[in-house]
Amino acid sequence: MSDISEIPQVILLTKVDKLDEKIAQDASSIFSSWKAERMVQKLSKTFGLPENHVLPVKNYNKEIMLDVGVDILALMALRQMLYFSEDHLENIQMMKARSSSRTKCGKSVQGKRAADQESA
């Protein structure tokens, strides 16, 4: 199976609206907020993960109506997590395929050597 250190990890940076008033007004402004950028860098450094593994999301807590900006952040985070998961599963499949091909190659080489020794 897979080593736990190989499982992709992400950080969901929640309550980003508390970082900056602009973000509280418009969730899409997260991408131009230096406060959000600093928080992403801080979390990345603290947890030892790449910055693109820190995914900002804004919680619905006081909103009565749905907000497209908030939804987009959540969907982008979900999509990124799915990409990481898909990549991880593909890596596992490749490792299994390599492992089985090495085993087959090893058996055929050993079998050929035994047959060569018997004929000699």
C-alpha positions as a Markdown table, in Angstrom:
| # | Residue | x | y | z |
|---|---|---|---|---|
| 1 | Met | 0.0 | 0.0 | 0.0 |
| 2 | Ser | 0.9 | 3.6 | 0.2 |
| 3 | Asp | 3.0 | 5.4 | 2.8 |
| 4 | Ile | 1.0 | 8.0 | 4.7 |
| 5 | Ser | 3.6 | 10.6 | 3.8 |
| 6 | Glu | 2.7 | 10.2 | 0.2 |
| 7 | Ile | -1.0 | 11.0 | 0.7 |
| 8 | Pro | -1.6 | 14.5 | -0.5 |
| 9 | Gln | -2.4 | 17.0 | 2.2 |
| 10 | Val | -4.2 | 20.3 | 2.0 |
| 11 | Ile | -5.0 | 23.1 | 4.4 |
| 12 | Leu | -8.5 | 24.7 | 4.2 |
| 13 | Leu | -8.0 | 28.3 | 5.2 |
| 14 | Thr | -11.5 | 29.1 | 6.5 |
| 15 | Lys | -13.0 | 32.4 | 7.7 |
| 16 | Val | -10.9 | 34.4 | 5.2 |
| 17 | Asp | -13.4 | 37.2 | 5.5 |
| 18 | Lys | -12.0 | 37.9 | 9.0 |
| 19 | Leu | -8.5 | 38.6 | 7.4 |
| 20 | Asp | -9.6 | 41.7 | 5.4 |
| 21 | Glu | -12.7 | 43.8 | 5.1 |
| 22 | Lys | -12.4 | 43.7 | 1.3 |
| 23 | Ile | -12.7 | 39.9 | 1.4 |
| 24 | Ala | -15.7 | 40.2 | 3.7 |
| 25 | Gln | -17.4 | 42.4 | 1.1 |
| 26 | Asp | -16.3 | 40.4 | -2.0 |
| 27 | Ala | -14.9 | 36.9 | -1.6 |
| 28 | Ser | -13.2 | 37.1 | -5.0 |
| 29 | Ser | -10.9 | 39.8 | -3.7 |
| 30 | Ile | -9.0 | 37.1 | -1.8 |
| 31 | Phe | -6.7 | 36.7 | -4.8 |
| 32 | Ser | -5.5 | 40.3 | -4.5 |
| 33 | Ser | -5.3 | 40.6 | -0.7 |
| 34 | Trp | -1.8 | 40.8 | 0.7 |
| 35 | Lys | -3.2 | 39.8 | 4.1 |
| 36 | Ala | -4.5 | 36.6 | 2.7 |
| 37 | Glu | -1.2 | 36.0 | 0.8 |
| 38 | Arg | 0.7 | 36.4 | 4.1 |
| 39 | Met | -1.6 | 34.0 | 5.9 |
| 40 | Val | -1.1 | 31.4 | 3.1 |
| 41 | Gln | 2.7 | 31.8 | 3.3 |
| 42 | Lys | 2.6 | 31.5 | 7.1 |
| 43 | Leu | 0.5 | 28.3 | 7.0 |
| 44 | Ser | 2.6 | 26.9 | 4.3 |
| 45 | Lys | 5.8 | 27.4 | 6.3 |
| 46 | Thr | 4.2 | 26.2 | 9.5 |
| 47 | Phe | 2.9 | 22.9 | 8.1 |
| 48 | Gly | 5.7 | 22.4 | 5.5 |
| 49 | Leu | 3.3 | 22.2 | 2.6 |
| 50 | Pro | 3.5 | 24.1 | -0.7 |
| 51 | Glu | 1.5 | 27.3 | -0.9 |
| 52 | Asn | -0.8 | 25.8 | -3.6 |
| 53 | His | -1.9 | 23.3 | -0.9 |
| 54 | Val | -3.4 | 26.1 | 1.2 |
| 55 | Leu | -6.9 | 26.6 | -0.1 |
| 56 | Pro | -8.9 | 29.6 | 1.0 |
| 57 | Val | -12.6 | 29.3 | 1.6 |
| 58 | Lys | -15.2 | 31.6 | 3.1 |
| 59 | Asn | -17.8 | 30.2 | 5.5 |
| 60 | Tyr | -21.5 | 31.0 | 5.1 |
| 61 | Asn | -22.4 | 32.2 | 8.6 |
| 62 | Lys | -24.5 | 35.3 | 8.4 |
| 63 | Glu | -25.5 | 35.4 | 4.8 |
| 64 | Ile | -29.2 | 34.8 | 3.9 |
| 65 | Met | -28.6 | 34.6 | 0.2 |
| 66 | Leu | -26.1 | 32.5 | -1.7 |
| 67 | Asp | -23.0 | 34.4 | -2.9 |
| 68 | Val | -21.3 | 33.3 | -6.1 |
| 69 | Gly | -17.9 | 34.4 | -4.8 |
| 70 | Val | -18.2 | 32.2 | -1.8 |
| 71 | Asp | -19.4 | 29.3 | -3.9 |
| 72 | Ile | -16.5 | 29.7 | -6.3 |
| 73 | Leu | -13.9 | 29.6 | -3.5 |
| 74 | Ala | -15.5 | 26.4 | -2.1 |
| 75 | Leu | -15.7 | 24.8 | -5.6 |
| 76 | Met | -12.1 | 25.7 | -6.5 |
| 77 | Ala | -10.9 | 24.2 | -3.2 |
| 78 | Leu | -13.0 | 21.0 | -3.9 |
| 79 | Arg | -11.6 | 20.8 | -7.5 |
| 80 | Gln | -8.0 | 21.1 | -6.3 |
| 81 | Met | -8.6 | 18.4 | -3.7 |
| 82 | Leu | -10.0 | 16.1 | -6.4 |
| 83 | Tyr | -7.0 | 16.8 | -8.6 |
| 84 | Phe | -4.6 | 15.9 | -5.8 |
| 85 | Ser | -6.6 | 12.7 | -5.1 |
| 86 | Glu | -6.6 | 11.8 | -8.8 |
| 87 | Asp | -2.9 | 12.3 | -9.1 |
| 88 | His | -2.3 | 10.2 | -6.0 |
| 89 | Leu | -4.4 | 7.3 | -7.3 |
| 90 | Glu | -2.6 | 7.4 | -10.6 |
| 91 | Asn | 0.7 | 7.3 | -8.8 |
| 92 | Ile | -0.4 | 4.3 | -6.9 |
| 93 | Gln | -1.5 | 2.5 | -10.1 |
| 94 | Met | 1.8 | 3.3 | -11.8 |
| 95 | Met | 3.8 | 2.0 | -8.8 |
| 96 | Lys | 1.7 | -1.2 | -8.7 |
| 97 | Ala | 2.2 | -1.7 | -12.5 |
| 98 | Arg | 6.0 | -1.2 | -12.1 |
| 99 | Ser | 6.1 | -3.6 | -9.2 |
| 100 | Ser | 4.2 | -6.3 | -11.1 |
| 101 | Ser | 6.4 | -5.9 | -14.2 |
| 102 | Arg | 9.6 | -6.1 | -12.1 |
| 103 | Thr | 8.3 | -9.3 | -10.5 |
| 104 | Lys | 7.4 | -10.8 | -13.9 |
| 105 | Cys | 10.8 | -9.8 | -15.3 |
| 106 | Gly | 12.6 | -11.2 | -12.2 |
| 107 | Lys | 10.8 | -14.5 | -12.5 |
| 108 | Ser | 11.5 | -14.9 | -16.2 |
| 109 | Val | 15.2 | -14.1 | -15.8 |
| 110 | Gln | 15.5 | -16.5 | -12.9 |
| 111 | Gly | 13.6 | -19.2 | -14.8 |
| 112 | Lys | 15.9 | -18.7 | -17.8 |
| 113 | Arg | 19.0 | -19.0 | -15.7 |
| 114 | Ala | 17.8 | -22.2 | -14.1 |
| 115 | Ala | 17.0 | -23.6 | -17.5 |
| 116 | Asp | 20.4 | -22.6 | -18.8 |
| 117 | Gln | 22.1 | -24.3 | -15.9 |
| 118 | Glu | 20.1 | -27.5 | -16.3 |
| 119 | Ser | 21.0 | -27.7 | -20.0 |
| 120 | Ala | 24.7 | -27.2 | -19.3 |
